Amino acid sequence: MKLIDAINQRHSYRGKYKQIAVPREDLITIMKAGLSAPSGCNKQTTSLIAVDDHRVLDELIKVMDSPMLKTAPAAICVLTQRINAYRDKCFAIQDYSAAIENMLLTIVGLGYQSCWFEGHITDDDRICDRMARVLNVPDSYELVCFLPVGIAEDKPVAPKKKPFEERAWFNTYRG
């Protein structure tokens, strides 16, 4: 698949997944794409854990309490470390966001679907901390995102987007 096609076909998928395992080679490809993302001052604040053991996946999904994830055959958990680059500037959010987008595009390029789960797990109830305990994540890391990975049972539905002309201009703002 061409990159521009993956970009245009990538949509958050919140449906059921087919019960077909995701080969480790594909999970490695997805994670390598994530770790190839740019990193502010090359601090490399993003780390990843792929989960393909159904017992561990079931524990994570139980902690997340999200019925739509129950059929996901695999997932990738995104971890970050708050490492300052210079003058108290930390680019961890930019780093893991770039890594997540690289992985989402790779997921689609390989024929799978996913959805970026962050706000649900990092909210005030800190579900991410319980997920981190399931995965034995050290306290120096924060679990910030959960990406289910699998073959979609249904076709992803594209959200309605505003017209290009309402959000993009040349040379000056034209809104």
N, C-alpha and C positions, 0 to 999 in steps of 0.2 A: 504494500500500500504506500502511496506517495505521502509525504509528510503533510502537505496541504489538505489531502483527503482525510487523514487522521484528525487534523485540527478541526475541520468542518464537520466530521462525523462524531466527534467526542461530545457526549452529553451525559449528565449524571443519570445512572441507571439505578432505580429503586425497586426493581422487580425481582422475580425468582430466577435462580440460576439452575442450569442443567446439572445433574449430578455426574459430572465428568471431571476427573482430577485435572489440575493444572500441573503440567510437568515441571519438575524443578528447574530444568534448563530454561523454561520460559520465565519462571520467577527470578532466576539469576539475571536473565536478559533485562527484565523490568527493573530490578534493583540496580544493575550497572548503569542503566539509563538515568535513574534518579541520582546516583552518585556522580554522574558526569555533569550534572548541572553546575552553573557558576556558583561560586561561594565568595562572599564579601571578604576581601583581603586574604583569600584562600584559607580561611580558618576551618573550613570543612566541619561545620557544626551539626550536620545532618548524618544520622545513622539509621539503619533499617533492620527490621526483623520480619522475615517471611514466615508465615504460619500455614503449614499444610497438614499438620496433625489434627485430625478431627476432634480429639479430646481437648486439646488446647484451644482450638477455634470455638468449640462449644462453650468453654469457660468464658472466653472473651465476649461472645455474643450474649451469654447469660448476664454478664456484668453490664453490658451496654443496654440490655433490655429493649432490643429493636427487632420485632418480628420479621422485618423485611430482610434481615441478614441471615436468617436461619439456614438458607440453602447455599450460601457461598462456600465453594469447595476450598478456597484459599484466601489469604489476606496478607497485606503488608502493613506493618505498623511503623510509623515514622517517629523517630526520636530526635530531640534537639538538645544541644548544650548551649548555654548562654555564655559565649566566649567573646569578650570585647576585642574588637579589631584595633581601635585606636581611640584616644580621648573619650573613653566610656561609650563608644559607638559599638553596638552589637547588631549584626546582620542576620541573626538566626532565623527570623521570620521570613526574610527574603530568601535565604538559603533553602529552607525546607519548602517554601512555596514553589520555587523553581524546580526543586527535586520532584515534588508531587506532580507538577504539570508534565515534566518529562516522563514520569511513570504513567500518568493517565494517557498520554499520547501513545506510548509504547504498548500499553494494555490494549487500546483500540487497534493499533497496528497489527497486533498478534491475533486479533479476532475475539478478544474478551471484552467485558464491560466492567465498570466500577463506579463508585461514587465517593467523593471526598467528604469523609466524616471528621469534622474538627470541632465545630461549635457545640455539638451535642455532647462531646466527651470532655471538652476543656471548660465547660461552663462552671458555675459556682459549686455544683455538687461534685466536681472533680472525679468523674468516672474514670478519667485517664489514669489517675493514681492507682485505682483498683486494678485496671488493666495492666499497668506496669508491674504490679506485684505478681500477677499471674505469669508474666513473662520474665520475672527476676531482673528487672531493669534497675540498675544502681540509681541511687538518689541524685547523682550528678547529671542525670539525663531526665528530660521531660517527654512523655509520650504525647504527641500533639495531633496525630492523624491516624485514621484507620481506613485502609482501602481494601474493600472486598474485591476479589478477582475471580472471574468465572465466565462461562459462556451463558449469555442471556437466554432465558426461555422466550422472552418477548422482545419485540423490536423497541429500542430506546426511542423515547418521544422527545423531539427537539423542542425546547422552550421557545416561546415567542420572543423575538429580539426586536429592539427598536431599529428603525431604518438606519443604515450607514450614515446618511446625511445628518441625522440628529445627534451623532456621537463622534464624528470624525471630520476634520477640516484641513485645509491647507493654508499655511502662512499666518492666519489669525483665527481667533475664535469666532464662530459664525452662528452661535446658538440663538 
